[in-house]
Amino acid sequence: MNICIRGAITAENTKDDILAKTKELLLEIIKENSLETEDITAIFFSATKDLYKVYPAVSARSIGITDAALMCFQEMYVKESMEKCIRVTVMAESDKKQKNALHIFLGEAQKLRPDLKR
């Protein structure tokens, strides 16, 4: 069975911060959803136009996600939307049903989904 897990985090536009914050988000998604890196089949990353120093997907490779498909996109610009935000959709093989997926929103990005506040 496959599940899709959503998440987001904010970062400063530096290579180190984008990589560190993306890694933090991915590790939290993996931990909270009891995944192994080999369970992950694909990750879609999007970043707002003000984050352009490095591809967020580099973080996935650094934590051992080497067999999954990774794609990076620029997030659609919406006036007055959250800035400096990285969003992910993680697709993984799991025994969980989709309704039991734990979506992770960290830092300022928690404001995007107050209904999921932990």
VMD Tcl script that builds the backbone (N, CA, C; Angstrom):
set m [mol new atoms 354]
animate dup $m
set s [atomselect $m all]
$s set {name element resname resid chain x y z} {
  {N N MET 1 A 0.849 -1.170 0.000}
  {CA C MET 1 A 0.000 0.000 0.000}
  {C C MET 1 A 0.903 1.244 0.000}
  {N N ASN 2 A 0.496 2.261 -0.709}
  {CA C ASN 2 A 1.257 3.507 -0.744}
  {C C ASN 2 A 0.525 4.600 0.013}
  {N N ILE 3 A 1.306 5.456 0.674}
  {CA C ILE 3 A 0.739 6.642 1.308}
  {C C ILE 3 A 1.504 7.863 0.826}
  {N N CYS 4 A 0.849 9.010 0.902}
  {CA C CYS 4 A 1.474 10.292 0.589}
  {C C CYS 4 A 1.461 11.133 1.853}
  {N N ILE 5 A 2.618 11.665 2.180}
  {CA C ILE 5 A 2.772 12.456 3.397}
  {C C ILE 5 A 3.205 13.859 3.002}
  {N N ARG 6 A 2.504 14.850 3.536}
  {CA C ARG 6 A 2.811 16.245 3.229}
  {C C ARG 6 A 3.596 16.858 4.373}
  {N N GLY 7 A 4.372 17.878 4.025}
  {CA C GLY 7 A 5.106 18.607 5.045}
  {C C GLY 7 A 5.629 19.915 4.510}
  {N N ALA 8 A 6.035 20.783 5.420}
  {CA C ALA 8 A 6.619 22.069 5.025}
  {C C ALA 8 A 7.455 22.610 6.170}
  {N N ILE 9 A 8.394 23.474 5.799}
  {CA C ILE 9 A 9.270 24.137 6.762}
  {C C ILE 9 A 9.775 25.424 6.113}
  {N N THR 10 A 10.147 26.377 6.912}
  {CA C THR 10 A 10.719 27.609 6.386}
  {C C THR 10 A 12.234 27.583 6.571}
  {N N ALA 11 A 12.937 28.335 5.720}
  {CA C ALA 11 A 14.403 28.369 5.759}
  {C C ALA 11 A 14.891 29.714 5.256}
  {N N GLU 12 A 16.108 30.024 5.602}
  {CA C GLU 12 A 16.778 31.201 5.039}
  {C C GLU 12 A 17.394 30.795 3.711}
  {N N ASN 13 A 17.612 31.759 2.841}
  {CA C ASN 13 A 18.154 31.473 1.513}
  {C C ASN 13 A 19.679 31.335 1.535}
  {N N THR 14 A 20.137 30.335 2.262}
  {CA C THR 14 A 21.548 29.948 2.227}
  {C C THR 14 A 21.581 28.449 1.957}
  {N N LYS 15 A 22.630 28.004 1.317}
  {CA C LYS 15 A 22.762 26.578 1.021}
  {C C LYS 15 A 22.663 25.761 2.304}
  {N N ASP 16 A 23.404 26.177 3.335}
  {CA C ASP 16 A 23.424 25.414 4.583}
  {C C ASP 16 A 22.056 25.346 5.244}
  {N N ASP 17 A 21.325 26.463 5.276}
  {CA C ASP 17 A 20.028 26.464 5.953}
  {C C ASP 17 A 18.982 25.678 5.168}
  {N N ILE 18 A 18.963 25.821 3.864}
  {CA C ILE 18 A 18.016 25.051 3.048}
  {C C ILE 18 A 18.249 23.557 3.246}
  {N N LEU 19 A 19.511 23.140 3.210}
  {CA C LEU 19 A 19.820 21.715 3.391}
  {C C LEU 19 A 19.494 21.243 4.805}
  {N N ALA 20 A 19.834 22.041 5.811}
  {CA C ALA 20 A 19.586 21.653 7.198}
  {C C ALA 20 A 18.088 21.564 7.493}
  {N N LYS 21 A 17.326 22.540 7.033}
  {CA C LYS 21 A 15.887 22.546 7.317}
  {C C LYS 21 A 15.173 21.443 6.544}
  {N N THR 22 A 15.590 21.192 5.327}
  {CA C THR 22 A 14.980 20.099 4.557}
  {C C THR 22 A 15.278 18.763 5.220}
  {N N LYS 23 A 16.510 18.583 5.654}
  {CA C LYS 23 A 16.891 17.356 6.359}
  {C C LYS 23 A 16.056 17.183 7.626}
  {N N GLU 24 A 15.904 18.259 8.399}
  {CA C GLU 24 A 15.098 18.214 9.622}
  {C C GLU 24 A 13.669 17.764 9.314}
  {N N LEU 25 A 13.086 18.337 8.280}
  {CA C LEU 25 A 11.716 17.993 7.898}
  {C C LEU 25 A 11.610 16.528 7.471}
  {N N LEU 26 A 12.516 16.087 6.608}
  {CA C LEU 26 A 12.471 14.706 6.142}
  {C C LEU 26 A 12.654 13.707 7.277}
  {N N LEU 27 A 13.599 13.972 8.175}
  {CA C LEU 27 A 13.833 13.063 9.295}
  {C C LEU 27 A 12.621 12.989 10.217}
  {N N GLU 28 A 11.940 14.100 10.404}
  {CA C GLU 28 A 10.736 14.117 11.241}
  {C C GLU 28 A 9.595 13.333 10.574}
  {N N ILE 29 A 9.451 13.503 9.275}
  {CA C ILE 29 A 8.432 12.736 8.536}
  {C C ILE 29 A 8.718 11.239 8.639}
  {N N ILE 30 A 9.973 10.853 8.446}
  {CA C ILE 30 A 10.367 9.447 8.532}
  {C C ILE 30 A 10.100 8.897 9.928}
  {N N LYS 31 A 10.508 9.637 10.953}
  {CA C LYS 31 A 10.333 9.185 12.339}
  {C C LYS 31 A 8.853 9.070 12.700}
  {N N GLU 32 A 8.092 10.110 12.460}
  {CA C GLU 32 A 6.688 10.145 12.882}
  {C C GLU 32 A 5.813 9.153 12.128}
  {N N ASN 33 A 6.237 8.762 10.939}
  {CA C ASN 33 A 5.466 7.808 10.149}
  {C C ASN 33 A 6.074 6.414 10.144}
  {N N SER 34 A 7.079 6.208 11.009}
  {CA C SER 34 A 7.733 4.901 11.156}
  {C C SER 34 A 8.180 4.328 9.818}
  {N N LEU 35 A 8.843 5.164 9.022}
  {CA C LEU 35 A 9.331 4.747 7.705}
  {C C LEU 35 A 10.807 4.368 7.770}
  {N N GLU 36 A 11.219 3.582 6.827}
  {CA C GLU 36 A 12.631 3.350 6.543}
  {C C GLU 36 A 12.913 4.097 5.245}
  {N N THR 37 A 14.150 4.535 5.034}
  {CA C THR 37 A 14.436 5.291 3.813}
  {C C THR 37 A 14.111 4.472 2.560}
  {N N GLU 38 A 14.275 3.160 2.641}
  {CA C GLU 38 A 13.980 2.336 1.461}
  {C C GLU 38 A 12.478 2.202 1.197}
  {N N ASP 39 A 11.630 2.610 2.141}
  {CA C ASP 39 A 10.175 2.623 1.927}
  {C C ASP 39 A 9.754 3.775 1.015}
  {N N ILE 40 A 10.590 4.792 0.920}
  {CA C ILE 40 A 10.236 5.999 0.174}
  {C C ILE 40 A 10.439 5.757 -1.319}
  {N N THR 41 A 9.386 5.972 -2.103}
  {CA C THR 41 A 9.464 5.736 -3.542}
  {C C THR 41 A 9.673 7.020 -4.335}
  {N N ALA 42 A 9.201 8.159 -3.799}
  {CA C ALA 42 A 9.367 9.438 -4.495}
  {C C ALA 42 A 9.147 10.585 -3.518}
  {N N ILE 43 A 9.812 11.691 -3.797}
  {CA C ILE 43 A 9.585 12.924 -3.034}
  {C C ILE 43 A 9.536 14.077 -4.018}
  {N N PHE 44 A 8.481 14.861 -3.909}
  {CA C PHE 44 A 8.370 16.112 -4.658}
  {C C PHE 44 A 8.648 17.248 -3.689}
  {N N PHE 45 A 9.569 18.109 -4.075}
  {CA C PHE 45 A 9.918 19.290 -3.289}
  {C C PHE 45 A 9.478 20.524 -4.050}
  {N N SER 46 A 8.917 21.485 -3.348}
  {CA C SER 46 A 8.713 22.791 -3.963}
  {C C SER 46 A 9.291 23.825 -3.007}
  {N N ALA 47 A 9.763 24.918 -3.584}
  {CA C ALA 47 A 10.314 26.008 -2.781}
  {C C ALA 47 A 9.803 27.319 -3.354}
  {N N THR 48 A 9.581 28.260 -2.480}
  {CA C THR 48 A 9.156 29.576 -2.932}
  {C C THR 48 A 10.306 30.238 -3.689}
  {N N LYS 49 A 9.966 31.232 -4.500}
  {CA C LYS 49 A 10.952 31.821 -5.415}
  {C C LYS 49 A 12.122 32.496 -4.706}
  {N N ASP 50 A 12.005 32.744 -3.413}
  {CA C ASP 50 A 13.083 33.391 -2.668}
  {C C ASP 50 A 14.090 32.397 -2.095}
  {N N LEU 51 A 13.919 31.116 -2.370}
  {CA C LEU 51 A 14.880 30.082 -1.974}
  {C C LEU 51 A 15.488 29.475 -3.235}
  {N N TYR 52 A 16.737 29.830 -3.520}
  {CA C TYR 52 A 17.325 29.416 -4.797}
  {C C TYR 52 A 18.809 29.052 -4.713}
  {N N LYS 53 A 19.337 28.871 -3.519}
  {CA C LYS 53 A 20.778 28.603 -3.377}
  {C C LYS 53 A 21.161 27.138 -3.596}
  {N N VAL 54 A 20.195 26.216 -3.437}
  {CA C VAL 54 A 20.483 24.784 -3.592}
  {C C VAL 54 A 19.162 24.039 -3.757}
  {N N TYR 55 A 19.215 22.901 -4.412}
  {CA C TYR 55 A 18.027 22.052 -4.524}
  {C C TYR 55 A 17.772 21.355 -3.182}
  {N N PRO 56 A 16.556 21.430 -2.653}
  {CA C PRO 56 A 16.262 20.733 -1.401}
  {C C PRO 56 A 16.490 19.221 -1.486}
  {N N ALA 57 A 16.369 18.645 -2.655}
  {CA C ALA 57 A 16.537 17.197 -2.825}
  {C C ALA 57 A 17.930 16.716 -2.426}
  {N N VAL 58 A 18.901 17.598 -2.436}
  {CA C VAL 58 A 20.262 17.219 -2.030}
  {C C VAL 58 A 20.235 16.642 -0.612}
  {N N SER 59 A 19.366 17.174 0.236}
  {CA C SER 59 A 19.248 16.668 1.614}
  {C C SER 59 A 18.779 15.229 1.661}
  {N N ALA 60 A 17.877 14.866 0.781}
  {CA C ALA 60 A 17.371 13.491 0.762}
  {C C ALA 60 A 18.505 12.512 0.484}
  {N N ARG 61 A 19.324 12.827 -0.489}
  {CA C ARG 61 A 20.446 11.944 -0.815}
  {C C ARG 61 A 21.418 11.841 0.365}
  {N N SER 62 A 21.597 12.949 1.091}
  {CA C SER 62 A 22.560 12.961 2.202}
  {C C SER 62 A 22.116 12.089 3.371}
  {N N ILE 63 A 20.811 11.766 3.460}
  {CA C ILE 63 A 20.348 10.898 4.552}
  {C C ILE 63 A 20.033 9.486 4.061}
  {N N GLY 64 A 20.490 9.154 2.870}
  {CA C GLY 64 A 20.391 7.790 2.389}
  {C C GLY 64 A 19.196 7.470 1.515}
  {N N ILE 65 A 18.445 8.480 1.101}
  {CA C ILE 65 A 17.333 8.226 0.186}
  {C C ILE 65 A 17.921 8.253 -1.219}
  {N N THR 66 A 18.344 7.068 -1.677}
  {CA C THR 66 A 19.104 7.000 -2.930}
  {C C THR 66 A 18.361 6.297 -4.063}
  {N N ASP 67 A 17.294 5.575 -3.736}
  {CA C ASP 67 A 16.569 4.845 -4.776}
  {C C ASP 67 A 15.259 5.515 -5.175}
  {N N ALA 68 A 14.844 6.517 -4.426}
  {CA C ALA 68 A 13.570 7.193 -4.699}
  {C C ALA 68 A 13.732 8.232 -5.811}
  {N N ALA 69 A 12.648 8.479 -6.517}
  {CA C ALA 69 A 12.625 9.565 -7.498}
  {C C ALA 69 A 12.483 10.887 -6.737}
  {N N LEU 70 A 13.308 11.862 -7.086}
  {CA C LEU 70 A 13.270 13.171 -6.431}
  {C C LEU 70 A 13.086 14.253 -7.487}
  {N N MET 71 A 12.163 15.160 -7.247}
  {CA C MET 71 A 11.929 16.274 -8.170}
  {C C MET 71 A 11.780 17.556 -7.379}
  {N N CYS 72 A 12.361 18.629 -7.906}
  {CA C CYS 72 A 12.253 19.950 -7.279}
  {C C CYS 72 A 11.529 20.896 -8.224}
  {N N PHE 73 A 10.637 21.694 -7.654}
  {CA C PHE 73 A 9.845 22.652 -8.418}
  {C C PHE 73 A 9.820 23.985 -7.693}
  {N N GLN 74 A 9.557 25.036 -8.443}
  {CA C GLN 74 A 9.302 26.317 -7.807}
  {C C GLN 74 A 7.821 26.378 -7.461}
  {N N GLU 75 A 7.529 26.742 -6.230}
  {CA C GLU 75 A 6.143 26.872 -5.765}
  {C C GLU 75 A 5.449 28.003 -6.519}
  {N N MET 76 A 4.208 27.801 -6.865}
  {CA C MET 76 A 3.425 28.845 -7.514}
  {C C MET 76 A 3.405 30.092 -6.634}
  {N N TYR 77 A 3.635 31.245 -7.239}
  {CA C TYR 77 A 3.603 32.498 -6.481}
  {C C TYR 77 A 2.162 32.934 -6.274}
  {N N VAL 78 A 1.810 33.157 -5.027}
  {CA C VAL 78 A 0.507 33.697 -4.669}
  {C C VAL 78 A 0.770 34.921 -3.797}
  {N N LYS 79 A 0.220 36.033 -4.186}
  {CA C LYS 79 A 0.423 37.282 -3.458}
  {C C LYS 79 A 0.100 37.093 -1.974}
  {N N GLU 80 A 1.015 37.576 -1.141}
  {CA C GLU 80 A 0.897 37.543 0.324}
  {C C GLU 80 A 0.952 36.133 0.905}
  {N N SER 81 A 1.479 35.173 0.146}
  {CA C SER 81 A 1.624 33.821 0.684}
  {C C SER 81 A 2.920 33.737 1.497}
  {N N MET 82 A 3.093 32.631 2.192}
  {CA C MET 82 A 4.269 32.435 3.032}
  {C C MET 82 A 5.537 32.462 2.186}
  {N N GLU 83 A 6.530 33.185 2.665}
  {CA C GLU 83 A 7.820 33.275 1.988}
  {C C GLU 83 A 8.800 32.269 2.587}
  {N N LYS 84 A 9.870 32.020 1.838}
  {CA C LYS 84 A 10.977 31.169 2.290}
  {C C LYS 84 A 10.491 29.820 2.804}
  {N N CYS 85 A 9.655 29.178 2.005}
  {CA C CYS 85 A 9.017 27.935 2.431}
  {C C CYS 85 A 9.364 26.785 1.487}
  {N N ILE 86 A 9.720 25.664 2.080}
  {CA C ILE 86 A 9.962 24.414 1.360}
  {C C ILE 86 A 8.807 23.481 1.700}
  {N N ARG 87 A 8.177 22.947 0.679}
  {CA C ARG 87 A 7.085 21.992 0.865}
  {C C ARG 87 A 7.494 20.654 0.254}
  {N N VAL 88 A 7.011 19.569 0.857}
  {CA C VAL 88 A 7.318 18.237 0.330}
  {C C VAL 88 A 6.063 17.379 0.267}
  {N N THR 89 A 6.067 16.486 -0.681}
  {CA C THR 89 A 5.137 15.365 -0.714}
  {C C THR 89 A 6.010 14.120 -0.781}
  {N N VAL 90 A 5.906 13.295 0.242}
  {CA C VAL 90 A 6.683 12.058 0.326}
  {C C VAL 90 A 5.740 10.901 0.019}
  {N N MET 91 A 6.095 10.108 -0.969}
  {CA C MET 91 A 5.329 8.915 -1.302}
  {C C MET 91 A 6.120 7.701 -0.827}
  {N N ALA 92 A 5.422 6.842 -0.083}
  {CA C ALA 92 A 6.122 5.717 0.523}
  {C C ALA 92 A 5.235 4.481 0.579}
  {N N GLU 93 A 5.904 3.343 0.595}
  {CA C GLU 93 A 5.216 2.081 0.829}
  {C C GLU 93 A 5.020 1.941 2.331}
  {N N SER 94 A 3.803 1.598 2.733}
  {CA C SER 94 A 3.502 1.517 4.164}
  {C C SER 94 A 2.279 0.645 4.381}
  {N N ASP 95 A 2.185 0.079 5.576}
  {CA C ASP 95 A 0.989 -0.658 5.956}
  {C C ASP 95 A -0.110 0.287 6.431}
  {N N LYS 96 A 0.234 1.562 6.635}
  {CA C LYS 96 A -0.745 2.545 7.092}
  {C C LYS 96 A -1.729 2.896 5.988}
  {N N LYS 97 A -2.932 3.215 6.379}
  {CA C LYS 97 A -3.903 3.779 5.447}
  {C C LYS 97 A -3.613 5.274 5.314}
  {N N GLN 98 A -3.983 5.864 4.193}
  {CA C GLN 98 A -3.711 7.274 3.953}
  {C C GLN 98 A -4.230 8.155 5.083}
  {N N LYS 99 A -5.389 7.832 5.635}
  {CA C LYS 99 A -5.970 8.665 6.695}
  {C C LYS 99 A -5.117 8.661 7.964}
  {N N ASN 100 A -4.186 7.718 8.080}
  {CA C ASN 100 A -3.318 7.639 9.254}
  {C C ASN 100 A -1.939 8.241 9.025}
  {N N ALA 101 A -1.701 8.797 7.839}
  {CA C ALA 101 A -0.418 9.453 7.568}
  {C C ALA 101 A -0.291 10.682 8.471}
  {N N LEU 102 A 0.893 10.875 9.020}
  {CA C LEU 102 A 1.138 12.032 9.879}
  {C C LEU 102 A 1.878 13.092 9.069}
  {N N HIS 103 A 1.187 14.157 8.733}
  {CA C HIS 103 A 1.750 15.256 7.956}
  {C C HIS 103 A 2.492 16.185 8.918}
  {N N ILE 104 A 3.652 16.664 8.485}
  {CA C ILE 104 A 4.539 17.407 9.385}
  {C C ILE 104 A 4.781 18.817 8.864}
  {N N PHE 105 A 4.419 19.798 9.660}
  {CA C PHE 105 A 4.640 21.207 9.336}
  {C C PHE 105 A 5.417 21.817 10.496}
  {N N LEU 106 A 6.617 22.321 10.196}
  {CA C LEU 106 A 7.530 22.802 11.235}
  {C C LEU 106 A 7.795 24.300 11.102}
  {N N GLY 107 A 8.242 24.896 12.200}
  {CA C GLY 107 A 8.604 26.319 12.186}
  {C C GLY 107 A 7.419 27.178 11.791}
  {N N GLU 108 A 7.691 28.226 11.049}
  {CA C GLU 108 A 6.643 29.143 10.594}
  {C C GLU 108 A 5.619 28.450 9.712}
  {N N ALA 109 A 6.024 27.349 9.077}
  {CA C ALA 109 A 5.121 26.630 8.180}
  {C C ALA 109 A 3.959 25.973 8.928}
  {N N GLN 110 A 4.031 25.905 10.247}
  {CA C GLN 110 A 2.899 25.394 11.020}
  {C C GLN 110 A 1.648 26.232 10.777}
  {N N LYS 111 A 1.842 27.488 10.411}
  {CA C LYS 111 A 0.713 28.383 10.138}
  {C C LYS 111 A -0.075 27.943 8.909}
  {N N LEU 112 A 0.553 27.168 8.037}
  {CA C LEU 112 A -0.137 26.700 6.828}
  {C C LEU 112 A -1.225 25.680 7.166}
  {N N ARG 113 A -1.008 24.891 8.203}
  {CA C ARG 113 A -1.958 23.849 8.585}
  {C C ARG 113 A -2.162 23.846 10.093}
  {N N PRO 114 A -2.824 24.871 10.633}
  {CA C PRO 114 A -3.047 24.905 12.083}
  {C C PRO 114 A -3.874 23.720 12.585}
  {N N ASP 115 A -4.627 23.090 11.707}
  {CA C ASP 115 A -5.418 21.925 12.072}
  {C C ASP 115 A -4.550 20.709 12.392}
  {N N LEU 116 A -3.286 20.748 11.995}
  {CA C LEU 116 A -2.381 19.616 12.251}
  {C C LEU 116 A -1.397 19.893 13.375}
  {N N LYS 117 A -1.570 20.990 14.080}
  {CA C LYS 117 A -0.619 21.359 15.141}
  {C C LYS 117 A -0.535 20.238 16.171}
  {N N ARG 118 A 0.710 19.878 16.482}
  {CA C ARG 118 A 0.932 18.791 17.441}
  {C C ARG 118 A 1.236 19.349 18.804}
}
mol reanalyze $m
mol bondsrecalc $m
mol representation Tube
mol addrep $m
